[in-house]
Amino acid sequence: MMLLPALIAISSYSDGSASIQVIAGARAFYSAIRPQVGTGVPDALHLKLLRPYISDRLADLLRAADEAEAKNAAQPVPEGEGNPPLFEGDIYSPYAEGFTSFKVLSAAPEGTVWVCKVQLTYVETGAEPMIWMDRATMVFEHGRWVVDNLDRLAPGEAKSDSSLVSLLNGLVKEGQAIPPAKTSKP
């Protein structure tokens, strides 16, 4: 399905400007998520703000993860307590605190997708900065390059389960295992 539009998009940039367009899409995504860093799974309002920068697949997974979080929050708990979220911290990076700055360094085609190398930095006052590289997989949908997955790699990591899609699939599966909240009848 995505193959033909992606090939048309790539071939339409004969002067090599495809990477410029892909990098612009990645920058737009990271700029959009920057205010949400560290807040867990985006709710419906934040998802609406992200929608122009993410693929249909990623949007569906984020929506399903938000529904799992809502289902979890609706579970009965002892009075005065609350259910912790299924995921706490920054969903877009391997660190709970997230990142304080980013720089999209490059973009290169890999089959029918493009992959951007993104340098992320977290700086805490008085501490040495943490710097790591992530990979943003970009696809061409609805006339623009959008993020379809992130490889959330801490320094020295290269695990296949570190991807945002894997994390979201796990949250959705966890949410499916939660029994429906019981409603009390008067």
C-alpha positions as CSV (number, residue, x, y, z in Angstrom):
1,M,0.0,0.0,0.0
2,M,2.6,2.6,1.1
3,L,5.2,1.3,-1.4
4,L,4.0,3.2,-4.5
5,P,3.5,6.6,-2.8
6,A,6.9,6.3,-1.1
7,L,8.6,5.4,-4.4
8,I,6.9,8.2,-6.2
9,A,7.8,10.6,-3.4
10,I,11.5,9.5,-3.5
11,S,11.8,9.6,-7.3
12,S,10.2,13.1,-7.5
13,Y,13.2,14.5,-5.7
14,S,15.8,14.0,-8.4
15,D,18.1,16.7,-7.0
16,G,18.6,14.8,-3.7
17,S,16.2,17.0,-1.8
18,A,14.3,14.0,-0.5
19,S,16.5,13.9,2.6
20,I,15.7,17.5,3.2
21,Q,12.0,16.8,3.2
22,V,12.4,13.7,5.4
23,I,14.6,15.6,7.9
24,A,12.0,18.4,8.0
25,G,9.3,15.8,8.8
26,A,11.4,14.4,11.7
27,R,12.2,17.9,13.0
28,A,8.5,18.8,13.0
29,F,7.7,15.6,15.0
30,Y,10.4,16.2,17.6
31,S,9.3,19.9,17.9
32,A,5.7,18.8,18.5
33,I,6.6,16.2,21.1
34,R,9.1,18.4,23.0
35,P,6.4,20.0,25.3
36,Q,5.0,16.5,26.1
37,V,8.3,14.9,27.1
38,G,8.0,12.9,30.3
39,T,4.2,12.8,30.3
40,G,3.7,9.2,29.4
41,V,1.2,8.1,26.7
42,P,-0.4,11.1,25.0
43,D,-4.0,11.7,25.7
44,A,-6.6,12.4,22.9
45,L,-5.8,16.2,22.9
46,H,-2.0,15.6,22.5
47,L,-2.6,12.9,19.9
48,K,-4.6,15.4,17.9
49,L,-1.6,17.8,18.0
50,L,0.8,15.1,16.9
51,R,-1.4,13.7,14.2
52,P,0.1,15.7,11.3
53,Y,3.6,14.3,12.1
54,I,2.9,10.6,12.7
55,S,1.8,7.7,10.5
56,D,-1.7,6.1,10.5
57,R,-0.2,3.0,12.2
58,L,1.5,5.0,15.0
59,A,-1.6,7.1,15.5
60,D,-3.7,3.9,15.9
61,L,-1.2,2.4,18.4
62,L,-1.0,5.6,20.5
63,R,-4.8,5.8,20.5
64,A,-5.1,2.2,21.6
65,A,-2.4,2.7,24.3
66,D,-4.3,5.8,25.6
67,E,-7.5,3.6,25.8
68,A,-5.5,1.0,27.8
69,E,-4.4,3.7,30.2
70,A,-8.0,4.9,30.6
71,K,-9.1,1.3,31.2
72,N,-6.4,0.9,33.8
73,A,-7.3,4.2,35.5
74,A,-11.0,3.1,35.8
75,Q,-10.1,0.0,37.8
76,P,-11.3,0.0,41.4
77,V,-8.7,0.8,44.0
78,P,-8.8,1.3,47.8
79,E,-10.2,4.6,48.8
80,G,-7.7,7.4,48.7
81,E,-5.4,5.6,46.3
82,G,-5.1,5.8,42.6
83,N,-4.0,3.4,39.9
84,P,-0.5,4.2,38.6
85,P,-0.4,4.5,34.9
86,L,0.7,1.6,32.8
87,F,3.6,3.7,31.6
88,E,5.3,6.5,33.4
89,G,7.9,8.9,32.0
90,D,8.9,9.8,28.5
91,I,7.4,7.4,25.9
92,Y,9.5,8.8,23.1
93,S,13.0,8.1,24.6
94,P,14.7,5.5,26.8
95,Y,15.0,7.9,29.7
96,A,12.0,8.7,32.0
97,E,13.0,12.4,32.0
98,G,13.0,12.5,28.2
99,F,15.2,14.9,26.3
100,T,15.9,18.6,26.6
101,S,17.1,19.1,23.0
102,F,17.4,17.2,19.7
103,K,19.2,17.5,16.4
104,V,18.2,15.5,13.3
105,L,21.7,14.6,11.9
106,S,20.9,12.7,8.8
107,A,18.3,10.8,6.7
108,A,18.9,7.8,4.4
109,P,16.6,5.5,2.5
110,E,16.3,1.9,3.7
111,G,14.0,0.1,1.3
112,T,10.6,1.8,1.2
113,V,11.2,4.0,4.3
114,W,13.8,6.6,5.3
115,V,15.6,6.5,8.6
116,C,16.8,9.6,10.4
117,K,19.6,9.6,12.9
118,V,18.6,11.9,15.8
119,Q,20.9,13.1,18.5
120,L,19.0,13.6,21.8
121,T,20.4,15.4,24.8
122,Y,19.2,15.6,28.4
123,V,20.7,18.3,30.6
124,E,20.1,18.6,34.3
125,T,21.4,21.6,36.1
126,G,24.8,20.9,37.6
127,A,25.2,17.5,35.9
128,E,27.0,16.3,32.8
129,P,24.7,16.1,29.8
130,M,23.4,12.7,28.6
131,I,23.7,12.4,24.9
132,W,22.4,9.5,22.8
133,M,21.4,8.6,19.2
134,D,17.9,7.4,18.3
135,R,16.5,6.4,14.9
136,A,13.3,7.7,13.5
137,T,11.7,5.6,10.8
138,M,9.9,7.9,8.3
139,V,7.1,6.9,5.8
140,F,5.4,9.0,3.1
141,E,1.7,9.3,3.9
142,H,-1.0,11.8,2.9
143,G,1.5,13.8,0.9
144,R,4.2,14.2,3.6
145,W,7.0,12.4,5.5
146,V,5.8,11.3,9.0
147,V,7.3,9.3,11.8
148,D,6.2,5.6,11.8
149,N,8.5,4.3,14.6
150,L,11.3,5.3,16.9
151,D,14.2,3.2,18.0
152,R,14.6,4.4,21.6
153,L,18.2,3.6,22.2
154,A,20.1,4.4,25.4
155,P,23.8,4.7,24.9
156,G,25.3,1.3,23.9
157,E,21.9,-0.4,23.3
158,A,20.7,-1.9,20.1
159,K,17.7,-4.0,21.2
160,S,14.8,-4.7,18.8
161,D,12.3,-4.3,21.7
162,S,13.4,-0.8,22.3
163,S,11.2,0.6,19.5
164,L,8.2,2.8,20.3
165,V,5.9,0.4,18.3
166,S,7.0,-2.6,20.4
167,L,6.5,-0.6,23.6
168,L,3.0,0.5,22.5
169,N,2.0,-3.0,21.4
170,G,3.0,-4.2,24.9
171,L,0.9,-1.5,26.6
172,V,-2.1,-2.3,24.4
173,K,-1.7,-6.0,25.2
174,E,-1.5,-5.2,28.9
175,G,-4.6,-3.1,28.6
176,Q,-6.5,-5.9,26.9
177,A,-5.7,-8.1,29.9
178,I,-7.4,-5.7,32.3
179,P,-10.9,-6.8,33.1
180,P,-13.7,-4.3,32.3
181,A,-14.5,-2.0,35.2
182,K,-17.5,-3.1,37.1
183,T,-20.3,-0.6,37.3
184,S,-22.4,-0.5,40.5
185,K,-26.2,-0.6,40.1
186,P,-28.3,1.5,42.4
